[in-house]
Amino acid sequence: WVLEDRKTLGFMCPREDALLPSPQNISILSTNMRHFLTWSPVTIQGETVRYSVEFQGEYEREYANESWIPICECSLITATVCNITEDISATVAYNLRVRADIGARRSQWGTLKGFFNRITTSLTPPPMKVIADGYHLLVELKDMGPAFQFCVLYWKKGQESHVSMVKDVSSTVHLDTMEAGHDYCVKAQTYVETINRSSSFSQTQCVRAQGGRSLWLVTAMMSSAGFALAALTLLFLAWKTSKIFQYSCCPIAVLPDTLVTSLLCFIFFRMMNIHRSMGQAKKADTCI
């Protein structure tokens, strides 16, 4: 009975070094050269389970005794997903594994079934926006990272047999100069040189170039406004110049009050002296 009780107690209270269940359903999600390892959670009642991830590339398998390299960003994490994009740095076959930990207790490694090669990543068409900037046909493409290039096709609507192509790495691309009143259509795809693969093309988007009549009207209105402004400026300058010449050649001076009073007094006394002199001369003539 004692032995049976001990067996029962041992079954109910597992040892500290007992193995945890290994993570299951290990898989890779890879889109547009971004790679994530996922797995199902290991559930232990009342415990926080942590996970660690390691990878093994072609070099480790063939030249480093089949060693494994830990992914530091995914060491003792509680999430059930690991971003392995930076570690998958070559277009070769990789193997990956994940382990569960609770304190000193660990599980056996759960390994990805088969190998993963980034050449199998899913490539999607680039999000884009086509813009008619006056007569300029532009396309704005979402920046998808340094590994991506864009292949853009465009054509005048109704002339699908005359398609032009531009390859660029920029997120904004000037495609062409448009003819007034015509529709232009654009579609694009991504290309990744390191895996030599392209995505499918995006949905076609079309825009219309600004019509010639409306552009002529806008140009005429702007020209008229500019002419009116220039005429007003010339009139103002002519008026200002005339004022400057008038002041320089024929200045209008206002005499101070004291000077005006002194001048009037001088004129008055001068007139009095002249009148007195004339009176004295008349008396002299009479005496003669």
C-alpha positions in Angstrom: 0.0 0.0 0.0 2.8 2.4 0.8 4.5 1.7 -2.5 1.2 2.3 -4.4 0.6 5.6 -2.5 4.1 6.7 -3.5 3.5 5.9 -7.1 0.2 7.8 -7.0 1.9 10.8 -5.3 4.7 10.7 -7.9 2.1 10.7 -10.7 0.2 13.7 -9.2 3.4 15.7 -8.4 5.8 15.5 -11.4 9.5 15.9 -10.7 11.2 19.3 -11.2 13.4 17.9 -14.0 10.4 16.4 -15.9 10.4 17.2 -19.6 7.8 19.7 -20.9 5.8 18.9 -24.0 7.5 20.0 -27.2 6.1 22.9 -29.3 3.9 21.6 -32.1 2.6 22.8 -35.5 5.9 24.6 -36.3 5.6 26.5 -39.6 7.0 29.4 -41.6 5.0 32.5 -42.8 7.0 34.3 -45.5 5.7 37.3 -47.5 7.8 39.9 -49.4 11.1 38.6 -48.0 9.9 38.9 -44.4 10.0 35.5 -42.6 8.3 34.4 -39.4 8.5 31.1 -37.5 5.2 30.2 -35.7 4.1 27.4 -33.4 1.3 26.3 -31.1 1.6 27.3 -27.5 2.6 24.8 -24.8 0.0 25.2 -22.0 0.9 24.4 -18.4 -1.7 25.3 -15.8 -0.5 28.3 -13.6 2.9 28.6 -15.4 4.4 31.0 -17.8 6.0 29.1 -20.7 8.9 30.7 -22.5 10.4 29.7 -25.9 13.8 29.7 -27.5 14.5 29.4 -31.3 17.6 28.2 -33.1 18.5 27.8 -36.8 20.9 25.8 -38.9 22.0 26.8 -42.4 23.9 25.1 -45.1 27.3 26.1 -43.7 26.4 24.8 -40.2 25.2 21.4 -41.6 28.2 20.8 -43.9 31.2 22.6 -42.3 30.4 23.2 -38.6 29.5 19.7 -37.3 25.7 20.3 -37.8 25.8 23.0 -35.1 22.8 25.2 -34.3 22.8 29.0 -33.9 20.5 30.7 -31.3 18.4 33.6 -32.4 19.1 36.2 -29.6 15.8 38.1 -30.3 13.9 34.9 -29.8 15.5 33.6 -26.6 13.2 32.9 -23.6 10.3 34.8 -25.2 6.6 34.3 -24.3 5.3 34.9 -27.8 4.6 32.0 -30.2 6.1 33.8 -33.2 9.7 34.7 -34.1 10.9 37.2 -36.7 13.8 35.3 -38.4 14.2 37.7 -41.4 17.6 38.9 -40.4 18.9 35.4 -39.8 17.8 34.0 -43.2 20.5 35.9 -45.0 21.2 33.6 -47.9 19.2 31.7 -50.5 19.9 28.3 -49.1 18.0 25.6 -47.2 17.5 26.4 -43.5 16.3 24.2 -40.7 14.7 25.7 -37.6 13.7 24.4 -34.2 12.0 25.7 -31.0 12.0 24.6 -27.4 9.7 25.4 -24.4 11.1 26.4 -21.0 9.7 26.9 -17.4 12.6 27.7 -15.1 14.9 24.7 -15.1 12.4 22.5 -16.9 12.7 22.2 -20.6 11.1 20.4 -23.5 12.8 18.5 -26.3 13.3 20.5 -29.5 10.4 20.7 -31.9 11.8 20.9 -35.4 10.3 22.4 -38.6 9.3 19.7 -41.0 11.5 20.0 -44.0 13.7 22.9 -44.9 12.9 26.6 -45.6 14.4 28.5 -48.5 13.6 32.2 -48.9 13.2 31.6 -52.6 9.7 30.3 -51.7 8.6 33.6 -50.2 5.2 35.0 -51.4 5.6 38.2 -53.4 2.7 40.5 -53.7 2.1 43.4 -56.2 3.2 46.8 -54.9 0.6 49.2 -53.5 0.7 52.2 -55.9 -0.9 55.6 -56.7 -0.9 57.1 -60.2 -0.9 60.9 -60.3 -1.3 63.4 -63.2 0.7 66.5 -62.1 -0.1 68.9 -64.9 1.3 67.1 -68.0 3.6 64.9 -65.9 2.6 61.2 -65.3 3.9 60.1 -61.9 3.5 56.9 -59.9 4.0 56.6 -56.2 5.0 53.1 -55.0 5.2 51.8 -51.4 8.7 51.3 -50.2 9.1 47.5 -49.7 12.7 47.4 -48.6 16.2 47.5 -50.1 15.8 44.1 -51.8 13.0 45.3 -54.1 13.0 46.8 -57.5 9.9 48.0 -59.4 8.9 47.2 -63.0 6.3 49.8 -64.2 4.3 49.5 -67.5 2.4 52.4 -68.8 0.5 53.3 -72.0 -1.9 55.7 -73.6 -5.4 54.4 -73.3 -6.5 52.9 -76.6 -2.9 52.2 -77.6 -2.3 49.1 -75.5 0.1 47.7 -78.2 2.5 50.6 -77.5 3.5 49.8 -73.9 6.5 51.5 -72.3 8.5 50.1 -69.3 10.5 51.7 -66.5 12.6 49.8 -64.0 13.5 51.8 -60.8 14.1 51.4 -57.1 12.6 54.8 -56.1 9.2 55.0 -54.5 8.2 58.0 -56.7 8.8 57.6 -60.5 8.3 60.1 -63.3 7.1 58.1 -66.2 6.4 60.5 -69.1 5.0 63.8 -70.3 1.3 63.4 -71.3 -0.7 64.9 -74.1 -3.6 67.1 -73.0 -7.0 65.5 -72.7 -5.7 61.9 -73.0 -6.0 59.0 -70.5 -2.9 57.1 -69.4 -2.8 53.7 -67.7 -0.2 52.2 -65.3 0.5 48.9 -63.6 3.5 47.6 -61.7 5.2 44.6 -60.2 8.0 44.0 -57.8 11.3 42.2 -58.6 13.8 40.7 -56.1 17.2 40.1 -57.6 18.6 37.9 -54.8 16.0 35.2 -55.5 15.4 36.2 -59.2 11.6 36.3 -58.8 8.9 38.8 -59.6 5.4 39.4 -58.2 2.2 39.5 -60.3 1.2 42.9 -61.7 -1.0 45.3 -59.7 -4.5 46.4 -60.8 -4.3 48.8 -63.7 -4.9 52.5 -62.7 -5.7 55.2 -65.3 -5.6 59.1 -65.1 -6.4 61.8 -67.5 -4.1 64.7 -68.5 -5.5 68.2 -67.9 -7.4 69.4 -71.0 -5.8 72.0 -73.3 -8.7 74.5 -73.1 -8.8 74.7 -69.3 -5.0 75.0 -69.2 -5.2 77.8 -71.8 -7.8 79.6 -69.7 -5.7 79.3 -66.5 -2.7 80.5 -68.4 -4.6 83.5 -69.8 -6.0 84.5 -66.4 -2.6 84.3 -64.8 -1.1 86.4 -67.7 -3.8 89.0 -67.3 -3.3 89.2 -63.6 0.4 89.6 -64.1 -0.1 92.3 -66.7 -2.4 94.3 -64.4 0.0 94.0 -61.6 2.9 95.2 -63.8 0.8 98.2 -65.1 -0.1 99.2 -61.5 3.6 98.9 -60.5 4.7 101.1 -63.4 2.0 103.8 -62.6 3.2 103.9 -59.0 6.8 104.2 -60.0 6.0 107.0 -62.5 4.1 108.9 -59.8 6.9 108.5 -57.3 9.5 109.6 -59.8 7.6 112.8 -60.7 7.4 113.6 -57.0 11.1 113.2 -56.6 11.9 115.4 -59.6 9.4 118.0 -58.4 11.1 118.2 -55.0 14.6 118.3 -56.6 13.9 121.0 -59.2 11.2 123.1 -57.7 11.2 122.6 -54.0 8.4 124.2 -52.0 10.0 125.8 -48.9 7.9 127.0 -46.0 9.6 129.9 -44.2 9.7 130.0 -40.4 7.4 132.5 -38.6 10.3 134.5 -37.1 11.9 134.9 -40.5 8.6 136.0 -42.1 8.1 138.7 -39.3 11.7 140.0 -39.7 11.2 140.2 -43.5 8.0 142.2 -43.2 9.5 144.6 -40.7 12.5 145.1 -43.0 10.2 145.9 -45.9 8.1 148.2 -43.8 11.0 150.3 -42.5 12.6 150.3 -46.0 9.4 151.8 -47.4 9.3 154.4 -44.6 12.8 155.5 -45.4 12.0 155.8 -49.1 8.9 157.8 -48.3 10.9 160.1 -45.9 13.6 160.6 -48.5 11.1 161.5 -51.1 9.5 164.1 -48.7 12.8 165.8 -48.0 13.6 166.0 -51.7 10.3 167.7 -52.4 10.9 170.3 -49.7 14.3 171.0 -51.2 12.8 171.6 -54.6 10.3 174.0 -53.1 13.0 176.1 -51.4 14.8 176.5 -54.7 
